[in-house]
Amino acid sequence: MSETTGTGLPGSPTPLFDHALQLHQLTPGEPLPRDGYPFPDSALHDREGPKPHQERHAVGKDVARILNAHFARASALPGELADAFHEVYIPIHRNEHIAAAAARADRERVRQTGRWLVRNGTDRCAATVGVALLAVAGTADDIPMLQTIGLLSNHFGPLAAHALEQRKGGAEALVWLAERVTGWGRVYVVEALCGLDDPAVRPWLLRRSCDGDVLNGYFAGRVATVARLHEALDDFEKDSEMVDHVGRLLNEMSDCAGMGLTLAHYPHAPMVLDAHARCVGLLGPTLERYLTIALLTQHMTTESPEKAGCSATQQEALRASYLSILDREEWTKVAQEGLADDDHRMRWLADYRAPQLRLRAFPDRELGAEE
């Protein structure tokens, strides 16, 4: 079988890389619509595929055997692996067996094989193995390719993030990717950034890492810890972006039990909450700020002090501080205008949270209205 490069002929299957690149060019600064789904190979993969091995330690051995046999033949070309993985389970996270198979072979050959599979693979199985090979043998030259395939983040995010972690310049590359993925993809990439513990990344983590998705709860507490949020509180008064983002972090940490670190177990919760309550009140009202403060007020109202990571006295002081902001004339007006415009956040807040908090913006809501 001869090796080919570039895109296929008209009517031939589209490489996953080309699919990602074409979608990215439509909205270069945004996540791909629907994370790039459907993929060009969806007709093949929509049906149930191979199951992972029942013994966890054996997952990836089938792939490693195929790679071992391939690299044992000096004449074998990368294209021969294009359809080699259909009948085996391909893990989307780093796998020790696949990594070991790549490490045993000639590094340059592994690199060229990985590049071919990522650039030309029309099947996610082959392309995933290609990313795994580049995680072992890639160079800084592979960063743009890894970023592009990583935009299909629900599937390729874990391995692309791992591969970028290994490269010089990987932190900057991961930030670029994190800005353009959401959902599980953002979880994978932000966790990789946290794993680097790079001081240069901390400003981004403190200002941009949470995008409002419910899955942010998996990493919000880790961001607060790794980025040393408690050491950045002096920046609050001159950094409205950080204040808004920390509000999102705190909200995630108030309601992410079973996902990540909660306020109850965050040792700096009292001082961070106090700084946020003090500084957010210095900013003008927006719908997002109103919602953020209302949700934090609810947490201080309905949960125990332990769940808020505070003493009872601290919790009551925080509740009073937040509530006093929400009841200001200008904040009340913004919330009421949002409800009048049928903003879904204000509608939800008015119907399901306002009755508990007795918010001035929604005086006609009564307990039990949500029933």
Stockholm file with secondary structure:
# STOCKHOLM 1.0

chainA/1-371         MSETTGTGLPGSPTPLFDHALQLHQLTPGEPLPRDGYPFPDSALHDREGPKPHQERHAVGKDVARILNAHFARASALPGELADAFHEVYIPIHRNEHIAAAAARADRERVRQTGRWLVRNGTDRCAATVGVALLAVAGTADDIPMLQTIGLLSNHFGPLAAHALEQRKGGAEALVWLAERVTGWGRVYVVEALCGLDDPAVRPWLLRRSCDGDVLNGYFAGRVATVARLHEALDDFEKDSEMVDHVGRLLNEMSDCAGMGLTLAHYPHAPMVLDAHARCVGLLGPTLERYLTIALLTQHMTTESPEKAGCSATQQEALRASYLSILDREEWTKVAQEGLADDDHRMRWLADYRAPQLRLRAFPDRELGAEE
#=GR chainA/1-371 SS CCCCCSCCCTTSCCCHHHHHHHHHHHSTTSCCGGGGCSCTTHHHHSSCCCCCCSSGGGTTHHHHHHHHHHHHSTTCCGGGGTTSSTTSCCCSSCCHHHHHHHHHSCHHHHHHHHHHHHHHCSSHHHHHHHHHHHHHHCCGGGHHHHHHHHTSHHHHHHHHHHHHHTSTTHHHHHHHHHTTCCHHHHHHHHHHHHHHTCGGGHHHHHHHSCCSCGGGGGTHHHHHHHTTGGGCGGGGGGCHHHHHHHHHHHHHHHSCTTTSCCGGGCTTHHHHHHHHHHHHTTSCCCHHHHHHHHHHHHHHHHSCTTTTTSCHHHHHHHHHHHHHHHTSHHHHHHHHHHHHTTCHHHHHHHHHTHHHHTCTTCTTCCTTTTC
#=GC SS_cons         CCCCCSCCCTTSCCCHHHHHHHHHHHSTTSCCGGGGCSCTTHHHHSSCCCCCCSSGGGTTHHHHHHHHHHHHSTTCCGGGGTTSSTTSCCCSSCCHHHHHHHHHSCHHHHHHHHHHHHHHCSSHHHHHHHHHHHHHHCCGGGHHHHHHHHTSHHHHHHHHHHHHHTSTTHHHHHHHHHTTCCHHHHHHHHHHHHHHTCGGGHHHHHHHSCCSCGGGGGTHHHHHHHTTGGGCGGGGGGCHHHHHHHHHHHHHHHSCTTTSCCGGGCTTHHHHHHHHHHHHTTSCCCHHHHHHHHHHHHHHHHSCTTTTTSCHHHHHHHHHHHHHHHTSHHHHHHHHHHHHTTCHHHHHHHHHTHHHHTCTTCTTCCTTTTC
//
